[in-house]
């Protein structure tokens, strides 16, 4: 069933002249190193006004998160504020109501462990982090953690604090808050955990909310809900919001002002419309150019398809099923099963890029792991046609028969850091598949590794270094070099670009297209990022609760989706144009049709 909700069109606000609640002036935060202090935040200044949202944008390593942590004095050692001021203008009585005489506190002058700064954290300024599981205690219920936050700043009894916690969970739209309050973080979905973090942050009605990449790990529909929730709560209580992100679509959707950071410095600052339409700094122009490039299909891919269309099928999936579950109770009568992959049928052709898209929990990654036989399927066929034309049913092959198939099917993972062994050099990592399969050793192995690194744009000198010495984009290139080492026919890329900044995302996608032309590769590209799928993929399959609900040519599905769930996904994608804010219809899919 499809529920349509239209919001009235509104022009992006340009920032009224309101008295600031927070002023950051000439802030410098440095980290001690052997070569002297490294300035992660270098002479940064901005203000936050009540009811307004300032988006702090920039690539990884630009200093955005260190700026946010500096405000609350929670920078990890050996980092420390070196100079500057962070002025909090309080308008509170002893009971916490926004009234009474003004008081200004320079938080930069407070000791990070002092009682004064601890009284500000959570009460005056609250923070939402990117990954709520790292911020929530796994051994305490959500209710206990919210109650603790309330009682830490407001001297109320447990009963009143619990009532307020239930009300907060209700306000952030968590279903059945009276029962949800007794659950642990691991019992919540990713979106629900982020809502719980927001509830905890709002426990004491702060004047300022700092949101550090709170939607980066979420799919587009959950992201849209969280953004709408933050905006609604901001309107209700009039708090200022500092929103840190590298997603320019999100910026266009929510920002009143934009501050662009690079190498610790603010390179540009202004109202949203001006930044998007008349950027002055080359770095800002580059960021916006990378976003706009991903807003359309790759010209290179389209040109190649005209002269070299996809060939015969190389992989045919028929009625594939994967069930997760357990049995409990007397004789295992109580069964709790989840159909993670529920009767999926797909075809991948030679030289084709097939996109698999859907929300978290839709079965995308499970499907990819079943294709690689990381997970054994519970039913169906995975027919792989090798270079000689021989058909192999991957789902039915014995373990000893998988080795040659796994040489032809390789995988690129989402997180390039956790998928690379930190104790191995890059040369060892890239060369390992060749060594294990007995294809090269000694000087021949070294030459082949150097050739593979050159293919992905990495120097030969990288062989002697370890993964931690490289940026996220470089680590992903190393992962790609390892994936192509055995000259595969098919690469399954599982969220291969979601951990990267938008400019790096475009570079990696172009690299994959280049490798496809050189090595005659076929791709199954799994992602929740519609823009990436549209740019890279020829066809798209949309998954919902383990099923493929729509399949077709990418441009046809993206421009004229037929299934209500696909319409809901596409309507939730933030568009990198602030003039479109509030003009689109948001579709919500209930799963009933």
C-alpha positions in Angstrom: 0.0 0.0 0.0 1.3 3.4 -0.9 0.9 6.4 1.4 1.5 9.8 -0.2 2.6 12.7 1.9 3.1 16.1 0.3 5.0 18.9 2.1 4.4 22.5 1.1 7.1 24.0 -1.2 9.5 26.2 0.6 12.5 28.2 -0.4 15.7 27.4 1.4 16.1 29.9 4.3 19.0 32.3 4.1 19.7 32.7 7.8 18.0 35.4 9.8 20.1 37.7 12.1 19.5 35.9 15.3 21.5 36.2 18.5 23.9 33.2 18.4 23.7 30.5 21.0 27.3 29.3 20.2 30.3 31.2 18.8 33.5 29.4 17.7 36.3 31.9 17.2 39.7 31.2 15.7 39.7 27.6 17.0 42.9 25.6 16.7 43.1 22.0 17.8 46.4 20.2 17.4 47.8 16.7 17.8 51.3 16.2 19.1 53.5 14.2 16.8 57.2 13.4 16.5 57.5 16.1 13.9 55.7 18.7 16.0 52.0 19.7 16.4 49.6 18.8 13.6 46.8 21.3 13.3 43.6 19.2 12.6 41.5 22.3 13.1 43.3 25.5 12.0 41.8 29.0 12.8 38.1 28.0 12.4 35.3 30.4 13.2 31.5 30.1 12.9 28.3 30.8 14.8 25.2 28.8 15.5 21.8 30.5 15.8 18.7 29.1 17.5 16.4 27.2 15.2 19.0 27.2 12.4 21.1 24.4 10.8 24.8 24.8 9.8 26.2 22.0 7.7 29.9 21.4 8.0 31.1 19.6 4.9 34.3 18.2 3.5 36.1 15.0 2.7 37.5 12.5 5.3 40.4 14.1 7.1 39.2 17.7 6.6 38.7 18.3 10.3 34.9 18.2 10.6 34.6 15.6 13.4 37.6 17.1 15.3 35.9 20.5 15.2 32.7 18.9 16.7 34.6 17.0 19.4 36.6 20.2 20.2 33.3 22.0 21.1 32.5 19.4 23.7 36.2 18.9 24.8 36.1 15.2 23.9 39.1 15.2 21.5 41.1 11.9 21.9 44.6 12.3 23.2 47.2 13.5 22.2 44.8 16.1 20.6 44.0 19.3 22.5 42.7 22.8 22.0 45.7 25.0 21.4 44.0 28.4 21.0 40.7 30.1 20.3 37.4 30.4 22.1 34.1 28.4 22.1 31.5 30.7 23.6 28.2 29.2 24.8 25.5 31.8 25.5 23.1 30.3 28.1 19.6 31.5 28.8 18.5 29.2 31.6 17.2 29.3 35.1 18.2 26.8 37.7 15.3 24.5 36.7 16.5 24.4 33.1 13.8 26.6 31.5 15.0 28.9 28.8 14.6 32.1 30.6 16.5 34.3 33.1 19.7 36.2 32.7 22.2 35.4 30.0 25.5 33.7 30.9 28.4 33.2 28.6 30.9 30.4 29.1 34.1 29.9 27.2 34.3 26.1 26.9 37.7 26.2 25.4 39.0 27.5 28.7 37.5 24.6 30.7 39.4 21.4 31.6 38.1 18.4 29.6 37.5 16.5 32.8 36.1 19.4 34.9 32.7 19.4 36.5 31.8 22.6 34.5 32.2 21.0 31.1 30.5 17.8 32.2 27.5 19.9 33.2 27.3 21.3 29.7 27.6 18.0 27.8 24.1 16.6 27.3 22.4 19.5 29.0 23.3 22.5 26.9 25.0 20.8 24.0 24.2 17.2 22.9 25.9 15.1 20.3 24.7 12.3 18.0 27.4 10.0 16.6 27.7 8.2 13.2 27.5 4.7 14.7 25.1 4.5 17.6 26.3 1.0 18.6 29.7 2.4 19.6 28.0 5.1 21.7 25.3 2.9 23.4 26.2 0.5 26.2 25.5 -3.1 25.0 24.8 -4.3 28.6 22.2 -1.8 29.6 18.7 -1.3 28.3 17.9 1.7 26.2 15.6 2.9 28.9 18.2 2.7 31.6 20.6 4.7 29.5 18.1 7.5 28.8 17.0 7.6 32.5 20.7 7.9 33.5 21.1 10.9 31.1 18.0 12.6 32.5 19.0 12.0 36.2 22.6 13.1 35.6 21.4 16.7 34.8 17.9 17.0 36.3 17.4 15.9 39.9 14.2 13.8 39.5 13.2 10.4 40.8 13.5 7.2 38.8 9.8 7.0 38.1 9.6 10.5 36.6 12.8 9.9 34.7 11.3 6.7 33.2 8.1 8.4 32.2 10.1 11.1 30.5 12.2 8.4 28.7 9.0 6.7 27.4 7.8 10.1 26.2 11.1 10.8 24.4 11.0 7.4 22.6 7.4 8.3 21.6 8.6 11.7 20.3 11.2 10.0 18.1 8.5 7.7 16.8 9.8 4.4 18.2 6.8 1.9 18.1 5.4 0.7 21.5 7.8 2.9 23.6 6.6 1.3 26.9 8.0 -2.0 25.8 10.9 -0.7 23.7 12.4 1.0 26.7 13.2 -2.4 28.2 15.1 -3.6 25.1 18.9 -3.6 24.6 20.6 -1.8 21.7 21.3 -5.0 19.8 17.5 -5.6 19.7 17.0 -2.4 17.7 17.5 -2.0 13.9 20.1 0.6 12.8 17.5 3.2 12.2 15.9 2.6 15.6 19.2 2.8 17.4 19.8 6.2 15.8 16.4 7.3 16.9 17.2 6.1 20.5 20.5 8.1 20.3 18.4 11.2 19.3 16.0 10.6 22.2 19.0 10.4 24.6 20.5 13.6 23.1 17.2 15.5 23.6 16.7 14.2 27.1 17.5 17.6 28.7 16.3 19.8 25.8 19.7 21.1 24.7 20.3 24.5 23.1 22.7 22.9 20.5 22.6 19.6 18.8 25.8 18.3 17.1 25.1 15.5 14.6 28.3 13.9 13.3 27.5 11.9 10.1 24.3 10.5 11.7 22.9 9.1 8.5 26.0 7.9 6.6 25.5 4.2 7.5 21.7 4.3 6.9 19.8 3.5 3.7 18.0 6.3 1.9 14.5 5.8 3.4 15.8 5.5 7.0 18.0 8.6 6.3 15.0 10.6 5.1 13.0 9.7 8.2 15.9 10.6 10.5 16.4 14.0 8.7 12.7 14.8 9.0 12.7 13.8 12.6 15.7 16.1 13.5 14.0 19.0 11.6 10.7 18.4 13.4 12.4 18.3 16.8 14.5 21.4 16.0 11.3 23.3 15.1 9.6 22.1 18.3 12.4 23.2 20.7 14.2 25.8 18.7 17.6 24.3 19.1 20.6 25.1 16.9 22.0 22.2 14.8 25.5 21.6 13.7 25.2 18.8 11.1 28.4 17.2 9.8 28.3 15.4 6.5 30.0 14.7 3.2 26.6 14.2 1.4 25.8 17.3 -0.5 22.3 16.0 -1.2 21.6 16.0 2.6 23.1 19.5 2.8 20.7 20.8 0.1 17.8 19.2 2.0 18.4 20.6 5.5 21.0 23.4 5.6 20.4 27.1 6.3 24.2 27.8 6.0 27.1 25.7 4.7 30.7 25.8 5.9 33.3 23.9 3.7 36.4 22.5 5.4 39.6 21.3 3.9 42.9 20.4 5.6 41.6 21.8 8.9 40.6 25.2 7.5 37.3 26.8 6.5 37.7 27.5 2.8 34.2 28.8 2.2 31.1 29.8 4.3 27.7 31.1 3.2 24.0 30.5 2.8 23.0 27.3 1.1 21.7 28.7 -2.1 24.8 30.8 -2.7 27.2 27.9 -2.0 25.4 25.6 -4.4 24.8 28.1 -7.2 27.8 30.4 -6.9 30.7 28.6 -5.2 33.9 30.6 -5.0 36.6 28.1 -3.9 37.9 25.5 -6.3 37.5 22.8 -3.6 33.8 23.6 -3.2 33.4 23.5 -7.0 35.1 20.1 -7.0 32.8 18.7 -4.4 29.7 19.9 -6.1 31.0 18.7 -9.5 31.5 15.2 -8.1 28.0 15.2 -6.8 26.5 16.3 -10.1 28.5 13.7 -12.0 26.8 11.0 -10.0 23.4 12.4 -10.7 23.4 10.9 -14.2 24.5 7.7 -15.9 28.2 7.4 -16.7 28.8 8.8 -20.3 31.7 6.3 -20.6 29.4 3.3 -19.8 26.7 4.5 -22.2 29.2 5.0 -25.0 30.7 1.5 -24.5 27.2 -0.1 -24.5 26.5 1.4 -27.9 29.5 -0.3 -29.5 29.8 -3.3 -27.2 26.5 -4.5 -25.7 26.3 -7.3 -23.1 26.9 -10.8 -24.4 25.6 -14.2 -23.4 24.6 -15.1 -19.8 27.5 -15.9 -17.5 25.5 -16.3 -14.3 21.9 -17.5 -13.9 20.2 -17.5 -10.5 17.0 -19.5 -10.3 14.6 -19.5 -7.3 17.4 -19.0 -4.8 16.5 -19.2 -1.1 18.4 -18.6 2.1 16.8 -19.0 5.5 18.2 -17.9 8.8 16.5 -19.1 12.0 16.4 -21.1 15.1 14.2 -23.6 16.9 13.5 -23.4 20.7 11.2 -24.8 23.2 10.1 -28.4 23.7 11.4 -30.6 20.8 12.2 -27.3 18.9 8.5 -26.5 18.2 8.9 -22.8 18.5 10.5 -21.7 15.2 11.7 -18.3 14.4 12.8 -18.2 10.7 13.8 -15.3 8.4 13.6 -15.7 4.6 16.7 -13.6 3.9 16.6 -14.5 0.2 13.2 -15.7 -0.9 13.0 -17.1 -4.4 15.3 -14.7 -6.2 15.9 -15.2 -9.9 18.4 -13.1 -11.9 20.6 -13.3 -15.0 24.0 -11.6 -15.4 25.4 -11.3 -19.0 29.0 -11.0 -20.1 30.3 -7.5 -19.7 27.2 -6.3 -17.9 26.8 -4.4 -14.7 23.8 -5.6 -12.7 22.8 -3.4 -9.6 21.1 -4.9 -6.6 19.5 -2.2 -4.5 17.3 -2.1 -1.4 17.1 -1.0 2.2 19.2 -2.6 5.0 17.8 -6.0 5.7 16.4 -6.5 2.2 18.7 -9.4 1.5 21.2 -7.7 -0.8 24.4 -8.7 1.0 23.1 -12.2 1.9 22.4 -12.7 -1.9 26.0 -11.7 -2.7 27.4 -14.1 -0.1 25.2 -16.9 -1.4 26.5 -16.4 -4.9 30.1 -16.7 -3.5 29.0 -19.7 -1.4 30.1 -17.9 1.8 26.5 -18.9 2.9 25.1 -22.2 1.6 21.8 -21.8 -0.1 18.7 -23.6 1.2 17.2 -24.0 -2.3 17.5 -23.0 -5.9 20.3 -22.9 -8.4 23.3 -20.6 -9.1 24.4 -21.6 -12.6 27.8 -20.2 -13.6 29.0 -20.7 -17.2 32.8 -20.7 -17.3 35.1 -19.7 -20.2 34.8 -23.2 -21.8 31.0 -23.1 -21.7 30.7 -25.6 -18.9 27.8 -25.0 -16.4 28.5 -25.2 -12.7 25.7 -25.1 -10.1 27.5 -23.2 -7.4 24.7 -24.0 -4.9 25.2 -27.7 -5.3 29.0 -28.0 -5.7 30.9 -29.9 -3.0 33.4 -27.7 -1.1 36.4 -29.2 -2.9 34.9 -28.2 -6.3 34.5 -24.5 -5.4 38.2 -23.5 -5.8 38.1 -23.0 -9.6 34.7 -21.2 -9.4 36.0 -18.9 -6.7 38.9 -17.9 -9.0 36.4 -16.7 -11.5 34.1 -15.0 -9.0 35.7 -12.5 -6.7 34.4 -10.0 -4.1 35.1 -6.4 -3.2 33.9 -5.5 0.3 32.4 -2.4 1.9 35.0 -1.5 4.4 38.5 -1.5 2.8 40.2 -1.4 6.2 38.6 -4.3 8.0 38.9 -6.5 4.9 42.7 -6.0 4.7 45.0 -7.8 7.1 46.7 -5.0 9.1 49.8 -7.3 9.7 50.4 -7.9 6.1 52.1 -5.6 3.6 50.2 -4.4 0.6 52.4 -6.7 -1.5 51.5 -9.7 0.6 47.8 -8.8 0.5 47.6 -8.4 -3.2 49.8 -11.4 -3.9 48.1 -13.8 -1.5 45.5 -15.1 -4.0 48.3 -15.8 -6.5 50.4 -17.6 -3.9 47.6 -19.7 -2.5 46.5 -20.8 -6.0 50.1 -21.7 -7.0 50.1 -19.2 -9.9 53.2 -17.2 -9.0 56.0 -16.9 -6.5 59.3 -15.1 -6.1 60.3 -12.5 -8.7 57.3 -13.4 -10.9 54.9 -12.8 -8.0 56.5 -9.4 -7.2 56.3 -8.4 -10.9 52.6 -9.4 -11.1 51.7 -7.5 -7.9 53.4 -4.4 -9.2 51.4 -4.8 -12.4 48.2 -5.1 -10.5 48.9 -2.1 -8.3 49.7 -0.1 -11.5 46.3 -1.1 -13.0 44.5 0.4 -10.0 46.7 3.6 -10.0 49.0 2.7 -7.1 52.8 3.0 -7.2 55.1 0.0 -6.9 56.5 1.4 -3.7 53.2 0.7 -2.0 54.1 -3.0 -1.8 56.3 -2.5 1.2 53.8 -0.5 3.3 50.9 -1.6 5.5 47.2 -0.7 5.0 47.1 1.9 7.8 49.5 4.0 5.8 46.9 4.7 3.1 43.7 6.7 2.8 40.3 5.1 2.5 40.2 5.5 -1.3 43.7 4.0 -1.6 42.8 1.1 0.6 39.8 0.4 -1.6 42.1 0.4 -4.7 44.3 -2.2 -2.9 41.1 -4.3 -2.3 40.3 -4.0 -6.0 43.8 -5.1 -7.0 43.5 -8.2 -4.8 40.0 -8.9 -6.4 41.4 -8.9 -9.9 44.6 -10.8 -9.2 43.2 -14.1 -10.5 41.7 -12.5 -13.6 38.1 -13.3 -12.7 35.1 -13.1 -15.0 32.7 -11.8 -12.4 33.2 -9.3 -9.5 30.6 -9.0 -6.8 31.0 -5.5 -5.2 29.2 -5.3 -1.8 28.7 -1.6 -1.0 32.2 -1.0 -2.4 31.9 2.8 -2.4 29.6 3.6 0.5 32.5 4.2 2.9 34.1 6.7 0.5 33.8 10.4 0.1 31.8 11.5 -3.0 34.9 12.5 -5.0 36.6 9.2 -4.2 33.4 7.4 -5.1 33.5 8.8 -8.6 37.2 7.9 -9.0 36.6 4.3 -7.8 33.6 3.8 -10.1 35.7 5.1 -13.1 38.5 2.8 -12.1 36.1 -0.2 -12.2 34.7 0.8 -15.6 38.3 1.1 -16.9 39.1 -2.4 -15.5 36.0 -3.7 -17.0 37.1 -2.6 -20.5 40.6 -4.0 -20.0 39.8 -7.3 -18.4 36.3 -8.0 -19.8 34.6 -8.1 -16.4 31.0 -8.5 -15.4 29.8 -6.8 -12.2 27.1 -7.5 -9.6 27.0 -4.2 -7.7 25.2 -4.2 -4.4 24.4 -0.8 -2.9 21.7 1.3 -1.2 23.0 4.4 -3.0 20.7 5.0 -6.0 23.0 7.6 -7.5 25.9 5.1 -7.6 23.7 2.4 -9.1 22.4 4.8 -11.8 25.9 5.9 -12.7 27.5 2.5 -12.9 24.8 -0.2 -13.7 23.1 -1.3 -16.9 20.3 -3.1 -15.2 18.9 -2.9 -11.7 17.1 -5.4 -9.4 15.2 -3.9 -6.4 15.0 -6.1 -3.4 12.5 -5.9 -0.5 12.3 -8.5 2.3 14.3 -11.1 0.4 12.4 -10.8 -2.9 13.1 -9.0 -6.1 10.1 -6.7 -6.5 11.2 -4.9 -9.7 13.9 -5.4 -12.4 14.8 -3.7 -15.6 17.1 -1.2 -17.4 18.5 1.2 -14.8 17.3 4.4 -16.5 13.8 3.0 -17.0 13.5 1.9 -13.3 15.0 5.2 -12.0 12.8 7.5 -14.2 9.5 5.5 -14.2 9.5 3.0 -11.3 6.5 0.6 -11.4 6.6 -0.9 -7.9 5.5 1.1 -4.9 8.6 0.1 -3.0 10.9 1.4 -5.8 8.9 4.6 -5.8 9.4 5.0 -2.1 13.2 4.4 -2.4 13.6 6.9 -5.2 11.4 9.6 -3.5 13.7 9.4 -0.4 16.9 10.2 -2.3 18.0 13.7 -1.4 18.6 15.8 -4.5 21.7 18.1 -4.5 19.7 21.2 -5.4 18.4 23.4 -2.6 15.7 24.9 -4.9 14.0 21.5 -4.9 13.7 21.4 -1.1 10.1 20.6 -0.1 8.8 20.4 -3.7 8.8 16.6 -4.1 6.2 14.1 -3.0 7.6 11.6 -0.5 6.2 8.0 -1.0 6.1 5.7 2.0 5.8 2.0 1.4 4.0 -0.1 4.1 4.7 -3.5 2.5 1.0 -4.2 1.9 1.2 -4.1 -1.9 
